[in-house]
Amino acid sequence: MDFHNELKQIGLTKSEIVVYLYLLEGGISSPPQVSKGTKIARTNCYNILQSLKDKGLIQEQKKAKRNAYLAKDPTSLLSSLEKKKQSLQQVIPDLQALYTVQKNKPKITFYDGWDEVKEIYLKTLEAKEVYAIGSTKTLLELDEKFFNLYFQKLKQKNIVLHDIVSFGSENTALDESKKILKGFYDAKVLPVHKNEITTDILLWENNIAIISLQEPVFGTVLYNENVYSTFKIIFNSLFKLL
């Protein structure tokens, strides 16, 4: 078994793992012995031993009038985890109170590259309705597989997509969107323009995403109720005019 990987998962550092395994196998040892056996500098060993002691994984004893250390039964690992769990349970209510205060503040997240930008689209699947302004044609040309996957997931979750699309999307991607979403797709087309739109604006549950679908592909998501409300008013006004 890969002890190092498993012990790392419970929060021990690489050096702590080396020292802990040494004490498990070698028994009671002084800091100089630990240093020699693990090839870790003696000054560092003292700190590592103290850390393991604080975590309840080893104990300190006297050996020939000198301090020495002995690993506790490995079940102490479970006790250590249980103590962490209890500490977290005590602090979580206070952390949740802080989170409640924070979530009313504007939050901005940046996504770089198409792989990260796809995460923005997938986040909208948590909503009941999504409002979009952009070019489904550009999105289809960028990644047809993801285009179909996203619209299929919208349909599976019965999410209504209110869409204002570019004129260039009317005879291509617009038909694909209607075919997949059927009654869950509500769309209007922008007037003719010589240039195709290469960006996408998404609105859902107090989130506003502005996405560039042309190199460099990136996206920015702003979470704020007031700004979202303003964008939604603009969207609805434009939708009625088309």
C-alpha positions in Angstrom: 0.0 0.0 0.0 1.1 3.5 -0.7 1.3 4.8 2.9 2.8 8.1 1.8 -0.2 9.0 -0.5 -2.8 7.8 2.1 -1.2 9.8 4.9 -0.9 12.8 2.7 -4.6 12.7 2.2 -5.3 13.2 5.9 -3.1 16.3 6.1 0.4 15.1 7.0 3.3 16.8 5.2 5.9 14.7 3.4 8.5 15.2 6.2 5.9 14.3 8.9 5.1 11.1 7.0 8.8 10.1 6.8 9.3 10.7 10.5 6.1 9.0 11.5 6.8 5.9 9.5 10.3 5.8 10.8 9.0 5.8 14.4 6.4 3.2 13.6 9.1 0.8 12.3 12.0 1.8 14.5 10.4 2.3 17.9 11.4 4.8 20.5 14.1 7.1 19.1 15.9 10.3 20.1 15.8 13.4 17.7 19.4 12.7 16.6 18.5 9.1 15.8 15.4 10.3 13.8 17.5 12.8 12.0 20.1 10.2 11.0 17.6 7.6 10.1 15.4 9.9 7.9 18.2 12.1 6.6 16.2 15.2 7.8 18.2 18.0 9.4 18.2 17.8 13.2 16.8 21.3 13.6 13.9 20.4 11.3 13.3 17.1 13.2 12.5 18.9 16.4 9.8 20.9 14.7 8.4 17.8 12.9 8.4 15.8 16.1 6.6 18.5 18.0 4.0 18.8 15.2 3.3 15.0 15.2 3.1 15.2 19.0 0.5 18.0 18.8 -1.5 15.9 16.4 -1.6 13.1 18.9 0.3 10.6 16.7 3.5 10.2 18.8 4.4 10.6 22.5 7.4 11.9 24.2 9.4 9.8 26.7 12.7 9.8 28.6 15.4 7.6 27.3 18.7 7.7 29.3 17.7 11.1 30.6 17.1 12.4 27.1 13.9 13.1 25.3 12.8 10.4 22.9 9.7 9.8 20.9 7.5 6.8 20.2 4.8 6.4 17.7 1.3 5.7 19.2 -0.9 3.0 18.0 -2.0 3.8 14.4 -5.6 4.0 15.5 -4.6 7.4 16.9 -4.9 8.6 13.3 -8.7 8.1 13.6 -8.7 10.0 16.9 -6.8 12.9 15.2 -9.3 13.0 12.4 -12.3 12.9 14.8 -10.8 15.8 16.8 -10.5 17.8 13.5 -14.1 16.9 12.7 -15.4 18.1 16.1 -13.4 21.4 15.7 -15.0 22.0 12.3 -18.5 21.2 13.6 -18.0 23.8 16.3 -16.8 26.6 13.9 -19.1 25.9 10.9 -22.1 27.9 12.3 -19.8 31.0 12.7 -18.4 30.4 9.2 -21.9 30.1 7.7 -22.8 33.4 9.4 -19.8 35.0 7.7 -20.8 33.4 4.4 -24.3 34.9 4.6 -22.8 38.4 5.1 -20.4 37.9 2.2 -22.8 36.6 -0.4 -24.5 40.0 -0.7 -21.2 41.5 -1.9 -20.2 41.6 -5.5 -18.2 38.6 -6.6 -16.2 38.5 -9.8 -14.7 35.3 -11.2 -12.5 35.1 -14.3 -12.3 32.1 -16.7 -9.4 31.7 -19.1 -9.6 29.5 -22.2 -12.4 27.4 -23.6 -12.1 24.6 -21.2 -12.7 26.9 -18.3 -15.4 29.0 -20.1 -17.4 25.8 -20.6 -17.8 25.7 -16.8 -19.8 29.0 -17.0 -22.4 27.4 -19.3 -22.6 24.3 -17.0 -23.2 26.6 -14.0 -26.4 27.9 -15.6 -27.8 24.4 -15.4 -28.6 25.2 -11.7 -31.2 27.8 -12.7 -34.8 27.5 -13.8 -34.4 30.2 -16.5 -31.4 31.5 -18.5 -31.3 34.7 -20.5 -28.8 35.0 -23.3 -27.6 37.5 -25.9 -25.2 36.4 -28.5 -24.5 34.1 -31.4 -25.5 30.5 -31.2 -23.9 30.2 -34.6 -20.5 31.2 -33.2 -20.9 28.8 -30.3 -21.9 25.9 -32.6 -18.8 26.6 -34.8 -16.5 26.8 -31.8 -17.6 23.4 -30.3 -20.5 21.6 -31.9 -20.2 18.7 -29.4 -20.4 20.9 -26.4 -23.2 23.0 -28.1 -25.4 19.9 -28.4 -24.5 18.6 -24.9 -25.4 22.0 -23.3 -28.7 22.3 -25.0 -29.5 18.6 -24.3 -28.9 19.3 -20.6 -31.1 22.4 -20.6 -33.9 20.2 -22.1 -33.3 17.4 -19.6 -33.6 19.8 -16.7 -36.6 21.7 -18.2 -34.7 25.0 -18.1 -36.2 27.7 -20.2 -33.7 29.6 -22.4 -34.7 33.1 -23.4 -32.4 33.9 -26.3 -31.6 37.0 -28.3 -29.4 35.8 -31.2 -27.5 37.4 -34.0 -29.0 37.6 -37.5 -26.4 35.1 -38.6 -27.8 32.5 -36.2 -31.3 32.6 -37.6 -30.9 30.0 -40.3 -28.3 27.8 -38.7 -27.9 27.3 -35.0 -31.3 28.8 -34.2 -33.0 25.9 -35.9 -30.8 23.5 -34.0 -31.7 25.1 -30.7 -35.4 24.9 -31.4 -35.1 21.3 -32.5 -33.5 20.3 -29.1 -35.3 22.6 -26.7 -38.7 22.7 -28.4 -41.1 24.6 -26.0 -38.3 25.5 -23.6 -36.7 27.8 -26.2 -37.9 31.5 -26.5 -35.9 33.4 -29.0 -35.7 36.7 -30.9 -33.3 37.7 -33.7 -31.3 40.9 -33.8 -31.4 43.1 -37.0 -29.1 42.4 -39.9 -25.5 43.5 -39.3 -22.4 42.9 -41.4 -20.4 41.5 -38.6 -21.3 38.4 -36.7 -21.4 38.6 -32.9 -18.5 36.7 -31.3 -19.5 37.2 -27.6 -22.1 35.8 -25.4 -23.9 37.4 -22.4 -25.6 35.0 -20.0 -27.9 35.9 -17.1 -29.1 33.5 -14.4 -29.9 33.8 -10.7 -28.1 37.1 -10.0 -25.1 36.1 -12.2 -24.0 38.0 -15.3 -21.5 36.3 -17.6 -19.7 38.1 -20.4 -17.9 35.6 -22.7 -15.6 36.1 -25.6 -16.0 33.1 -28.1 -13.2 34.3 -30.3 -9.5 34.0 -29.5 -8.5 34.8 -26.9 -11.5 32.9 -25.4 -12.3 34.0 -21.9 -15.2 34.8 -19.6 -16.0 36.9 -16.6 -18.9 36.2 -14.2 -20.2 38.9 -11.9 -22.5 37.9 -9.0 -24.6 40.8 -7.8 -28.4 41.1 -7.4 -28.7 44.8 -8.3 -26.5 44.6 -11.4 -28.4 41.4 -12.5 -31.7 43.2 -12.1 -30.5 46.0 -14.3 -29.3 43.6 -17.0 -32.5 41.7 -16.9 -34.6 44.9 -17.4 -32.4 45.7 -20.4 -32.8 42.2 -21.8 -36.6 42.2 -21.4 -36.9 45.7 -23.0 -34.8 44.6 -26.0 -36.7 41.4 -26.3 -40.0 43.2 -26.5 -38.7 45.6 -29.2 -37.6 42.8 -31.5 
